[in-house]
Amino acid sequence: MFAQLTDSFQDSDFLNDPSWSGQNTKFTVLANQLKLQAPAVSDDAYLSTPSKSINDASWEFYIRLGFNSSSTNYARVYLVSSQQNLADTLNGYFVMVGNTADEISLYKQTGSSKSKIIDGVDGKLNLATAEVKVRVTRDASGNWQLYSDVGTTGNYISEGSVTDAEHFSSSYFGVYCSYTATRSDKFYFDDFVVTGNPYVPPVPPSFKDIVFTEIFADPSPRVELPETEYLELFNRSNNAYNLSGWKLSDGSSTATLPSYKLNPGEYVLLVASSSVASYITFENVVGLSSFPSLNNTGDIIVLKHTNGITIDSVKYSDDWYRDDEKKQGGWSLELIDPNNPCGEENNWTASEAENGGTPGEQNSVFANKPDLTAPKLMAAIPIGDNQLRLVFDEKLLNEIPIAEHFNFQPAVDIDHIDFEDQSLRVLTVSFSNPLQRNILYTIDVQQVFDCSGNEIQASFSTLEFALPEQANDLDVKVNEVLFNPRPTGVDFLEVVNTSNKYLNLKGWSLATFENDSLGKLYTVTNEDFLLRPGAYLVLTENTDVLAGEYPQTKTENVLEVKALPSLNDDTGSIAVVSEQGVVIDHFAYTKDYHSVFIKDEEGVSLERISFEETTNDPDNWKSASTQSGYATPGFINSNARNETAIAENITISPEIFTPIIGQPDFTEIQYKFDQGGYVANVKVFDANGRLTKQLANNELLGTEGFLRWDGDRDDGSKARVGYYMVWFQVFDATGSVKTFTKKLAVAAKF
């Protein structure tokens, strides 16, 4: 890589080895020196030769002016030039030898604009004949040093130094003479020695070479860190990158990064220019004049290279703190594993540092947490008639998948595919022709990869969707409410789409509803969420707590919300409101709707009996049954009525069984009623009428279910072989009593 140029003109030739070109007829070699030999008119002349030296470079040369320099008689020695013609516009650097100040100075030229960057000592060349040797050095970071030896004494004197890296490559070295008629043959040059490395274009950064590792979006109330925002970057690659010209944005504002070399394994702290003084005790701090304002609750931050390619992006949320106290402010969010920068919410957490964060150094929470999980297609939401939003559960690889990997049934023609935003979790598929209404579509995506390179699997790549329609009154109905949870539990509301429409719940809300007036609106979701016909949806503030209280919860039918309206334990109301502000359904409840046989309503939900009956009919609600666990979140209610006529019955299956060692070794007493809410007493008697086993004692039943008998007695012993009778009695709050009897047999093992 090392470049070198030398010419002492010992061969009396400047056309070869090295080859100089330009206004050749105006120059000659005399007495082993390059000499201007131009016509006696006021003019300029130049010669140049190829030279790429610029990094860790040195330029040395001898020059003699046979006159006292002036504004029209001077020489420029171009150390760096972007083009061969030194009399034209170019980008580069040159040493000015002579002018009205009779000085030796270093200039930068950008196009036709020339600016002095090292101002040499005035009057040094105020001589009848000026003879000088010049040496200039520049390191790879753009640090220049200028030296001169007037009279060629052998001792160089510094003319100054400067840092300037605006122009970072070179193509030519050369000389330029400005002269009047009487000075057209009095310029002499010799002993050119140029060494150094050429500019090597940096390796372009790849996606995630540099990553966000810390976000300080909410500095108040202060813990110990300065009360100003910051972002931390980490170079996880093996290459050094100059951040000059890179863009940092949050969607609403963009900042341009200054020149800063970020080496492999190093951190840099980005702050507002006005906050640099606050971080003076920290290392590697860079101030930005337009530092984006980071939203406390969440934002998208994006880092882009000068070529427009996204290097990293993070859509953070204050939920990532996982700590309600630290979430209030004064603590930073830290990336746990820099080698898994795609993990997002699973790979970020609140800082554990005593001062609230670790700006400019390794994070306090630092662990190996690789991403080994394939991405999942979570939702397919039509946008208008010609587009489809595909939502994935994690960030995808920063490459748009090709249309051939998206299969639709019925078939549709794809026009193009794009990422919706820099979160890289949502793809927008645009169609050549509009989707059709009242048609159920299926999409299957293949060869889609997450940010870590894991490929989507078949079990999570297929979804159904249809064009959503506007909801009308009672298209969605309130189906179950838990308003008095156990101390360890959480409220929930269950709704059901009873229409034949696909409904988008984006922008829907919940509220109390009293005297035909809505209370404060609580948003269900700000994201697209498709509720299919017949689908159950549970809304709660904590899915994990709900599932812990009711293990049979269908969590796939649960949508976690930030808050529910206040559901009082004795009486209250709740309404479901569409994005247009239309009350779709509402329910005013009281604890008196619970079964009179429930001793403690705590932890017992109210279930709707029939979709055909009105929501606010008190007779249309029952306490969830004992056997259901007192709630049925996400699936059919234990009291749900079959709208077609049914025959009430009790069946035994099987009627003969062998306890403990038989096949089968137990029997089920199955029941089915036209309504839920019955209280049951169920007993098993032997052939002599003696009580053998009590299976239910004032147990609240749903519309259908079963009780199990394992062939045991109340005292824990095994029932004898023989015939038995099941006595099944139910009664309701009106005093109505129904009694059923069924035979069964306990058999011996054959």
Secondary structure by P-SEA (a helix, b strand, c coil): cbbbbbbcccccccccccccccccccccccccccccccccccccccccccccccccbbbbbbbbbccccccccbbbbccccccccccccccbbbbbccccccccbbbbbcccbbbbcccccccccccccccbbbbbbbcccbbbbbbbbcccccbbbbcbbbbbcccccccccbbbbbbcccccccbbbcbbbbbbbccccccccccccccccccccccccccccccccbbbbbcccccccccccbbbbcccbbbbbcbbbbcccbbbbbbccccccccccccbbbbbccccccccccbbbbbbccccccccccccccccccccccccccbbbbbcccccccccccccccccccccccccccccccccccccbbbbbcccccccccbbbbbcccccccccccccccccccbbbbcccccccccccbbbbbbcccccccbbbbbbbcccccccccccccccccccccbbbbbccccccccccccccccccccbbbbbccccccccccccbbbbbccccccbbbbccccbbbbcccbbbbbcccaaaaaaacccccccccccccccccccccccbbbbbcccccccbbbbbccccccccccccccbbbbbccccccccccccccccccccccccccccccccccccbbbbbcccccccccccccccccccccccccccbbbbbbbbbcccccccccccccccccccccccccccccccccccbbbbbbbbbbbccccbbbbbbbbbbbbccc
